Structures are given as structure tokens and as C-alpha cells.
Amino acid sequence: MARHYKQLTYAERCQIEILKSNSTTDAQIAKVLGKSRSTICREIKRNSCSGKYKAQSADIFSKKRKFRTPKKMRGALLAKIEGHLKNQQWSPSQIAGRLKREGIRISHETIYQHVLKDKKNGGLLYKHLRRSGKKYNKRSKGSAGRGCIPNRVDISLRPMIVEEKSRLGDWETDTIIGADHDGAIVSIVDRTSKLTKLAKVERKTALEVEQAILFKLSPLSDFVHTITSDNGKEFANHQAIAHALGATFYFAHPYHSWERGLNEHTNGLVRQYISKGERLSSISQEQLDEIESLLNHRPRASLNFNTPLEIFARLSHGHI
């Protein structure tokens, strides 16, 4: 008959501490306490600190773990998880990571299984996942003539500190085009904090793109060192942008989208809210500001499940 696991008492932990201090083996401790050897091994491994087992600290560790690990998703916890899915469009991994920071252990797979079960029962939670089961479509390579921008500064000249992502102020920028080229969005993202800025332009002209970038980055000019874009002609006014912000503007190699991988990824996140078949002329700046806020309040795995706003505020000492 299988033996049911029973939580060790504080008195038993005191016995373990005394026996361990006398170099008693795990097997011998198990025999004294009438427990299985695996129970004693697990107890010592999970609740030791700096290689030493102390009854008092072990008891505290155990109780904290028991308190922080819910057995099922239900009640307030379930409402919280579904709220993150429906209202913030967080992924299961982001939700699980954020909950772990709050002391609640729920795996992302458990959340996915809940969404799948909800879908089988006719629910709509799955529609709030980023791709909703759809395949990812890569961006096209663009039209001919790209890269012919006067006085462009190549990305190969960009300082190595930008690659290190050790400071705020190294931004990537791109444009998101609406259906039938009806309207566009200028997306800008900081490489270190992942802070995102979105601005609407009626037409993808160099002047409108310049104004959009300055509109979004001028309030943060103390944290603008470099800007990197692709070779679209809409960035032809790069020198004016750089001069206004006191920054240096760089251009990636033609058709090397991975050199602005964060920006490409961010555009994919924006597409979660605005489909590729949508005309962007119908999107207001107020709507973009709301999407921007949702993205900046979304925990990221690459940020240890902090949000971009939290990281930017921390590194800029609240300057946001």
C-alpha cells in the first residue's frame, strides 16, 4: 500500500537538526523518525540554507511554500488570471512569471490547459491569446529603392554599448502600414527597458514620421542616445531627428530585420490589437495610447517578468 505523505512537524525537524549535527545518515534519520528515506532527503534538500539544516528556518521555508502554492486555479486567483488574459492580453507565460514574483506558483502550461478546456466548452478565452492559433506571417522585404538615404550612418558604426543593453536610451523604430497603405503607425522601442511608444501618421512621409518621433521622444530626450531604423525612405529626415534629440541615428543593413529584432517583435505585439487587414486611418491616437499603455504594463520574460514601465522608471529614477 502506498504511504501518504504527511508534513513533518517542528519537533521532527528539531530531531533532524540534532541528528544531522552528529553526522547521522539520512537513512538512519529516517529509521529514527519512522519516515521514508526519500522524505528525509527531500526535507533536507528543500529546506537547508547555505548547506546547513536548521529546524527553525526549515519550518519557515516549508510553511511559506505551502502558503504560496495553490492547489487549484479557482476563486480570486482564477478571476485574476482570466482578467490578465482578457483585459491586458498577457500570455500564460507572462501571467505565470508575474504570479511567481508575487509568491504564487502556477505553471504556464496549467493556464494553457485552462484556456483549452474553456475553448472546448465554448468559451472565448483562447481569442485573447496573442496569435489565437494563427500562423505567424513574416514581414515582406519592402519595395525597391530602400537604402538610398542621403548621409545614412551604417549600423556597423554603432557603439558596442548599444549591444550590451546596459543603459536606457538606445531606441529602435519602424513603421506599421495599414491595409491598402491607408494610414500608418510609427513604433519606437527602447532596447533595454522594452518601453514602447506609438504614434499615428496619416501618410508615411519623411516629414510626418519625423514629427511623430519627436512627438514621442522629445519628453524623454535625456534618455535618447541612439535611434536605429530600417532603410525605408520615411526615415530620410534622420539628421533633423538626431539634431533635435541630441542623438545619433543609425540604419540597419537592407533586409536584415534581425538587426532590429526587438522592434519587429514589438510590431507583432501591436498586431495583437490591430489586425493586418485593418485600415489604420480609422485608428485614433487615443487608441494607440491605450495599446501603448497595455504593452508597457505587460510583464516580459526577458525582464524577469517586470514590466517595461517598471524597468524604465527604476533605471531613470522615476523620470517618466
C-alpha positions as CSV (number, residue, x, y, z in Angstrom):
1,M,0.0,0.0,0.0
2,A,1.3,3.4,-0.9
3,R,2.3,5.6,2.0
4,H,0.6,9.1,2.0
5,Y,3.0,12.0,2.5
6,K,2.5,13.8,5.9
7,Q,4.0,17.2,6.6
8,L,6.9,17.0,9.1
9,T,6.3,18.7,12.5
10,Y,8.6,21.2,14.1
11,A,9.6,18.7,16.7
12,E,10.6,16.2,14.0
13,R,12.7,18.9,12.3
14,C,14.4,19.6,15.6
15,Q,15.3,15.9,15.7
16,I,16.7,16.0,12.2
17,E,18.8,19.0,13.0
18,I,20.3,17.3,16.1
19,L,20.9,14.0,14.2
20,K,22.5,15.8,11.2
21,S,24.8,17.7,13.5
22,N,26.1,14.3,14.7
23,S,26.8,13.2,11.1
24,T,23.8,10.7,11.2
25,T,23.0,9.5,7.7
26,D,19.7,10.2,6.0
27,A,18.7,6.5,6.1
28,Q,19.4,6.4,9.9
29,I,17.4,9.6,10.5
30,A,14.5,8.1,8.5
31,K,14.6,5.0,10.7
32,V,14.6,7.0,14.0
33,L,11.7,9.2,12.8
34,G,9.8,6.3,11.2
35,K,9.8,8.1,7.8
36,S,10.9,7.0,4.4
37,R,14.4,7.9,3.4
38,S,13.1,9.9,0.4
39,T,11.0,12.1,2.8
40,I,14.1,12.9,4.8
41,C,16.3,13.5,1.7
42,R,13.6,15.8,0.2
43,E,13.2,17.7,3.5
44,I,16.9,18.4,3.9
45,K,17.4,19.3,0.3
46,R,14.5,21.7,0.1
47,N,14.8,23.4,3.4
48,S,18.5,23.8,4.0
49,C,20.2,27.2,3.8
50,S,23.8,27.5,2.7
51,G,24.3,23.8,3.0
52,K,23.1,23.7,6.7
53,Y,19.9,22.4,8.1
54,K,18.3,24.4,10.9
55,A,14.9,23.3,12.2
56,Q,13.5,26.9,12.7
57,S,14.4,28.1,9.2
58,A,13.3,24.8,7.7
59,D,9.9,25.1,9.3
60,I,9.5,28.7,8.0
61,F,10.6,27.7,4.4
62,S,8.1,24.9,4.4
63,K,5.2,27.0,5.7
64,K,5.9,29.7,3.1
65,R,6.0,27.2,0.3
66,K,2.7,25.7,1.4
67,F,1.0,29.1,1.6
68,R,2.3,30.2,-1.7
69,T,1.4,27.2,-3.8
70,P,-2.3,27.0,-4.5
71,K,-3.5,23.5,-5.4
72,K,-6.1,24.7,-7.9
73,M,-6.9,27.7,-10.0
74,R,-10.2,28.9,-8.5
75,G,-11.9,31.9,-6.9
76,A,-10.0,35.1,-6.8
77,L,-6.9,33.6,-8.4
78,L,-8.8,32.3,-11.4
79,A,-10.5,35.7,-11.8
80,K,-7.1,37.3,-11.7
81,I,-5.6,35.0,-14.3
82,E,-8.6,35.4,-16.6
83,G,-8.5,39.2,-16.1
84,H,-4.9,39.3,-17.3
85,L,-5.8,37.2,-20.3
86,K,-8.9,39.3,-21.3
87,N,-8.1,42.8,-20.2
88,Q,-4.3,43.0,-20.6
89,Q,-3.8,40.3,-23.2
90,W,-0.9,38.8,-21.2
91,S,0.4,35.4,-22.4
92,P,0.2,32.4,-20.0
93,S,4.0,32.6,-19.6
94,Q,3.8,36.2,-18.6
95,I,1.0,35.6,-16.2
96,A,2.8,32.6,-14.6
97,G,6.0,34.6,-14.3
98,R,4.4,37.6,-12.8
99,L,2.4,35.4,-10.3
100,K,5.7,33.7,-9.3
101,R,7.1,37.2,-8.4
102,E,4.1,37.6,-6.2
103,G,4.7,34.3,-4.4
104,I,2.1,32.3,-6.3
105,R,3.3,29.2,-8.3
106,I,1.1,28.3,-11.3
107,S,2.8,26.9,-14.4
108,H,2.1,28.5,-17.8
109,E,1.1,25.0,-19.0
110,T,-1.7,24.9,-16.4
111,I,-3.0,28.2,-17.6
112,Y,-2.9,27.0,-21.3
113,Q,-4.8,23.8,-20.3
114,H,-7.5,26.0,-18.6
115,V,-7.8,28.1,-21.8
116,L,-8.0,24.9,-23.9
117,K,-10.7,23.4,-21.6
118,D,-12.6,26.7,-21.8
119,K,-12.4,26.6,-25.6
120,K,-13.8,23.1,-25.7
121,N,-16.7,24.2,-23.6
122,G,-17.5,27.0,-26.0
123,G,-15.6,29.7,-24.1
124,L,-13.6,32.6,-25.8
125,L,-10.5,32.9,-23.6
126,Y,-8.4,31.5,-26.5
127,K,-9.2,34.5,-28.6
128,H,-7.2,36.7,-26.1
129,L,-4.0,34.7,-26.8
130,R,-1.6,36.6,-29.0
131,R,-2.0,34.5,-32.1
132,S,-5.2,32.7,-31.4
133,G,-3.8,29.6,-33.2
134,K,-2.9,31.6,-36.3
135,K,0.4,31.2,-38.1
136,Y,2.9,34.0,-37.9
137,N,3.4,35.9,-41.2
138,K,6.8,37.4,-41.8
139,R,7.1,40.9,-43.0
140,S,7.8,41.4,-46.6
141,K,11.1,42.7,-47.8
142,G,9.6,46.0,-48.9
143,S,9.8,47.9,-52.2
144,A,12.7,48.7,-54.4
145,G,14.8,51.7,-53.7
146,R,15.2,51.2,-50.0
147,G,18.6,52.1,-48.6
148,C,19.1,55.1,-50.8
149,I,19.0,57.6,-48.0
150,P,21.5,60.6,-48.0
151,N,24.1,60.7,-45.3
152,R,22.9,57.4,-43.7
153,V,25.1,56.1,-40.9
154,D,25.5,52.3,-41.0
155,I,24.7,50.1,-38.0
156,S,28.3,48.8,-38.2
157,L,29.4,52.1,-36.7
158,R,27.0,51.9,-33.8
159,P,28.9,51.7,-30.4
160,M,29.2,48.4,-28.7
161,I,27.4,49.7,-25.6
162,V,24.1,49.6,-27.6
163,E,24.5,45.8,-28.0
164,E,25.1,45.4,-24.3
165,K,21.7,46.8,-23.4
166,S,23.2,48.2,-20.2
167,R,21.6,51.7,-20.4
168,L,18.4,53.4,-21.3
169,G,18.2,55.5,-24.5
170,D,19.0,53.2,-27.4
171,W,15.8,53.0,-29.4
172,E,14.7,51.1,-32.5
173,T,12.0,52.5,-34.8
174,D,9.8,51.3,-37.7
175,T,6.5,51.9,-39.4
176,I,3.4,49.6,-39.4
177,I,1.4,50.0,-42.5
178,G,-2.4,49.7,-42.7
179,A,-4.4,47.8,-45.3
180,D,-4.2,49.4,-48.8
181,H,-1.5,51.7,-47.3
182,D,-4.3,53.6,-45.6
183,G,-2.6,55.2,-42.6
184,A,0.5,54.1,-40.7
185,I,1.9,53.8,-37.1
186,V,5.4,54.8,-36.1
187,S,6.6,52.3,-33.4
188,I,9.6,53.1,-31.2
189,V,11.0,50.8,-28.5
190,D,13.9,51.1,-26.0
191,R,16.3,48.2,-26.3
192,T,16.9,47.9,-22.5
193,S,13.6,48.5,-20.9
194,K,11.4,47.5,-23.8
195,L,9.4,50.7,-23.3
196,T,7.2,51.2,-26.4
197,K,6.0,54.4,-28.0
198,L,3.3,54.5,-30.7
199,A,2.3,57.5,-32.9
200,K,-0.2,57.7,-35.8
201,V,0.7,59.3,-39.1
202,E,-1.8,59.9,-41.9
203,R,0.8,59.2,-44.6
204,K,4.2,57.6,-44.4
205,T,6.1,60.7,-45.4
206,A,9.5,61.7,-44.0
207,L,8.1,64.8,-42.5
208,E,5.2,63.1,-40.7
209,V,7.5,60.4,-39.4
210,E,10.0,62.9,-38.2
211,Q,7.2,64.8,-36.3
212,A,5.8,61.6,-34.9
213,I,9.2,60.5,-33.5
214,L,9.9,63.9,-32.0
215,F,6.4,64.0,-30.5
216,K,7.0,60.7,-28.7
217,L,10.7,61.0,-27.8
218,S,11.1,64.8,-27.0
219,P,9.7,64.4,-23.5
220,L,12.3,61.7,-22.9
221,S,15.2,63.4,-24.7
222,D,17.5,62.9,-21.6
223,F,17.2,59.2,-22.4
224,V,17.7,59.2,-26.2
225,H,21.3,58.3,-27.2
226,T,20.8,56.4,-30.4
227,I,18.0,55.5,-32.8
228,T,18.1,52.6,-35.3
229,S,15.7,52.1,-38.2
230,D,15.4,50.1,-41.4
231,N,16.1,51.7,-44.7
232,G,12.7,53.0,-45.5
233,K,12.6,56.4,-47.2
234,E,10.2,57.6,-44.5
235,F,13.4,58.0,-42.3
236,A,15.1,60.3,-44.8
237,N,14.9,63.2,-42.2
238,H,17.1,61.3,-39.8
239,Q,19.5,64.1,-39.5
240,A,16.8,66.5,-38.3
241,I,15.6,63.9,-35.8
242,A,19.1,63.3,-34.5
243,H,19.8,67.0,-34.2
244,A,16.5,67.8,-32.3
245,L,17.1,64.9,-29.8
246,G,20.8,65.2,-29.5
247,A,21.2,61.6,-30.6
248,T,22.8,59.6,-33.4
249,F,20.7,57.9,-36.0
250,Y,21.8,54.5,-37.4
251,F,20.4,52.3,-40.2
252,A,20.4,48.6,-40.3
253,H,21.6,46.7,-43.3
254,P,19.0,46.3,-46.0
255,Y,16.8,43.2,-45.4
256,H,18.5,42.4,-42.1
257,S,15.4,42.7,-39.9
258,W,17.1,40.7,-37.1
259,E,19.3,43.7,-36.5
260,R,16.1,45.4,-35.2
261,G,14.7,42.2,-33.7
262,L,13.1,43.9,-30.7
263,N,11.2,46.4,-33.0
264,E,10.0,43.5,-35.2
265,H,8.8,41.7,-32.1
266,T,7.1,44.8,-30.8
267,N,5.2,45.3,-34.1
268,G,3.9,41.8,-33.7
269,L,2.6,42.7,-30.3
270,V,0.8,45.7,-31.7
271,R,-0.8,43.5,-34.3
272,Q,-2.5,41.6,-31.5
273,Y,-4.7,44.7,-31.1
274,I,-4.8,45.9,-34.8
275,S,-5.1,43.2,-37.5
276,K,-3.2,43.4,-40.8
277,G,-6.5,43.7,-42.7
278,E,-7.4,46.9,-40.8
279,R,-7.2,50.4,-42.3
280,L,-5.1,52.5,-39.8
281,S,-6.8,55.8,-40.8
282,S,-9.7,54.7,-38.6
283,I,-7.4,54.3,-35.6
284,S,-7.1,57.3,-33.3
285,Q,-4.0,58.4,-31.3
286,E,-6.1,57.9,-28.2
287,Q,-6.5,54.2,-29.1
288,L,-2.8,53.9,-29.8
289,D,-2.0,55.5,-26.4
290,E,-4.2,52.8,-24.8
291,I,-2.3,50.0,-26.7
292,E,1.0,51.6,-25.7
293,S,-0.1,51.6,-22.1
294,L,-1.1,47.9,-22.3
295,L,2.2,46.9,-23.7
296,N,4.2,48.9,-21.2
297,H,2.3,47.4,-18.3
298,R,2.8,43.9,-19.6
299,P,5.4,41.7,-17.8
300,R,8.2,40.4,-20.0
301,A,10.1,37.2,-19.6
302,S,13.3,39.0,-20.8
303,L,12.8,41.5,-18.0
304,N,12.4,38.8,-15.3
305,F,8.7,39.4,-15.6
306,N,9.0,43.1,-14.7
307,T,7.1,45.5,-16.9
308,P,8.8,47.9,-19.3
309,L,7.5,50.8,-17.2
310,E,8.9,49.4,-14.0
311,I,12.3,48.9,-15.6
312,F,12.4,52.4,-17.2
313,A,11.3,54.1,-14.0
314,R,13.9,52.2,-12.0
315,L,16.8,53.0,-14.3
316,S,15.7,56.6,-14.9
317,H,15.0,57.2,-11.2
318,G,11.3,57.8,-11.9
319,H,11.8,60.1,-14.9
320,I,8.6,59.0,-16.8
